[in-house]
Amino acid sequence: MAVVFWIVIALIAVAAMAGGKRKTGGGGRPVRIDHPHYFDEDDHECSVCGARFRGKGMTCPKCGTRFEKTKEDDLEFIEEMEIWDGDD
């Protein structure tokens, strides 16, 4: 019986470590990461499965996760502006 207990504990520990690899908005809550673009339509990323998609929906079209909030990642926007401004 003790062996079963330790196997269950080990499985729970492994599952907890695997879950920690997700990109969430803090507190483990699923987040839609918004990626604005300088010329193109903005796209979004699921913090759970990493899918990239367009549209303002609060549900991931790939994994079905319901986002609790949004977060903006404007790094791509800044890079696009630097490239555009450098062409002058």
N, C-alpha and C positions, 0 to 999 in steps of 0.2 A: 504494500500500500504506500509506503514511503517513497518508493521509486516513482510511482505514478505522480505523486505530489511534486517531486522535483522536476519531472518531465514537463508538467503543466507550468511550473514556475519558469523554466527555461524557455518554453514557447512564448509565454507572455513577455519575457524580457526581450526576446528576438523581435517580436511584433512591435514593441515599443521603440526599439532602435530603428527599425525600418520605417516607421511612421515619422520619425524625426527628420527624414530627408526631404520632406515636402516643403515647398516654398509657401508659407502662409503669412498672413498679415499680423501675426502675433496672437498668442493664445490658441493657436491651432485652428483658427477660423479660416474657411476658404475665401480667397480674395480674387477679384478680377483685376489683373494688372493691365492698366491702360498704357499703350505705347503711341503717343501722338507723332504725327509725321508732318514735315514742312509742306510738301505738295500733295502727297497721297492721303487717302482716307485713313483715319486712325485704325489700328488693330489692337487686339486685346489678347491676353494670355491667361490661361487657367493656372492657378497656383497649385492645383492638385495633380493634374496629368501633364501640364506643360503645353497643351494644345494652343495654337495661335488661331484667332478667328476675327472676323469683322462683325459689326453690328453691336448695338448697345444692350443686348440681353443680359440678364443676371443669372443665366444658367449656361453651363458649358455644353456646347453642341456635341462634344466627343464623349465625355464621361458622365454628363448629366448633373454634375455638382451644382448646387444652388449657392451663389456667392452671397456672403453676408455684407461685404463692403467692397469698395474699389480703392486702388492705389495707383498713382501715376509714376511711370518710369520714363522720364523724358530724355534719357541718354541718346537714343537714336535721333530724336528731334534736334538736339544740340549738335550732333555729328553732321546731320544733313545741312544745318545752317552754316556750319564752318566750311563745308565743301562748297556750298552755294556762294558764300561770301568770298571765298578764295578765288573764284573764277573771274572777278573784275579785273 
